[in-house]
């Protein structure tokens, strides 16, 4: 468990001109939770039902921060 946004979605993320995250807004639902809740919501909102895109996204995330059961 760790601090999580718990309502992360594309319209809460802002990027600069080089496609780097520059701002994250709306922390009203933030709380301590499993990071999987943030990953699942963002994948659902951003990638829809594209299983290949979801796998690619999770693989990229795990290169930075490995997930455990």
C-alpha positions as CSV (number, residue, x, y, z in Angstrom):
1,X,0.0,0.0,0.0
2,X,1.1,3.5,-0.8
3,X,-0.4,7.0,-1.5
4,X,-2.5,6.8,-4.6
5,X,-4.5,9.3,-6.6
6,X,-7.4,6.8,-6.9
7,X,-9.1,8.9,-9.6
8,X,-6.4,9.1,-12.2
9,X,-7.7,9.7,-15.7
10,X,-6.4,11.4,-18.8
11,X,-8.2,14.7,-18.2
12,X,-6.3,15.0,-14.8
13,X,-2.9,14.8,-16.5
14,X,-1.2,17.7,-18.3
15,X,1.8,17.4,-20.5
16,X,4.3,20.0,-21.8
17,X,5.3,20.4,-25.4
18,X,7.9,17.6,-25.1
19,X,5.2,15.1,-23.9
20,X,6.5,15.1,-20.4
21,X,4.0,15.1,-17.5
22,X,3.9,18.7,-16.2
23,X,0.9,18.7,-13.9
24,X,-1.5,16.3,-12.1
25,X,-4.7,17.7,-10.7
26,X,-7.7,16.5,-8.7
27,X,-6.5,14.8,-5.5
28,X,-10.0,14.6,-4.0
29,X,-10.0,10.8,-3.9
30,X,-6.4,10.4,-2.9
31,X,-5.7,7.9,-0.1
32,X,-3.5,5.0,0.8
33,X,-4.3,2.1,-1.5
34,X,-2.8,-0.5,-3.9
35,X,-1.1,1.1,-6.9
36,X,-3.0,-1.3,-9.1
37,X,-6.2,0.8,-8.6
38,X,-4.5,3.8,-10.3
39,X,-3.0,1.6,-13.0
40,X,-6.3,-0.1,-13.7
41,X,-8.3,3.1,-14.0
42,X,-5.8,4.8,-16.2
43,X,-5.4,1.8,-18.5
44,X,-9.2,1.5,-18.8
45,X,-9.7,5.2,-19.5
46,X,-6.7,5.7,-21.8
47,X,-6.3,2.4,-23.6
48,X,-9.8,1.0,-23.5
49,X,-10.1,-2.7,-24.4
50,X,-6.8,-2.9,-26.4
51,X,-5.1,-5.8,-24.7
52,X,-1.9,-5.3,-26.5
53,X,-1.7,-1.7,-25.4
54,X,-2.5,-2.6,-21.8
55,X,0.3,-5.2,-21.8
56,X,2.8,-2.7,-23.3
57,X,1.8,-0.1,-20.7
58,X,2.2,-2.5,-17.8
59,X,5.5,-3.8,-19.1
60,X,6.8,-0.2,-19.4
61,X,5.6,0.6,-15.8
62,X,7.2,-2.5,-14.4
63,X,10.6,-1.5,-16.0
64,X,10.5,1.5,-13.6
65,X,8.7,0.0,-10.6
66,X,8.1,-3.8,-10.6
67,X,4.7,-5.0,-9.5
68,X,4.3,-7.9,-7.1
69,X,1.3,-10.1,-6.4
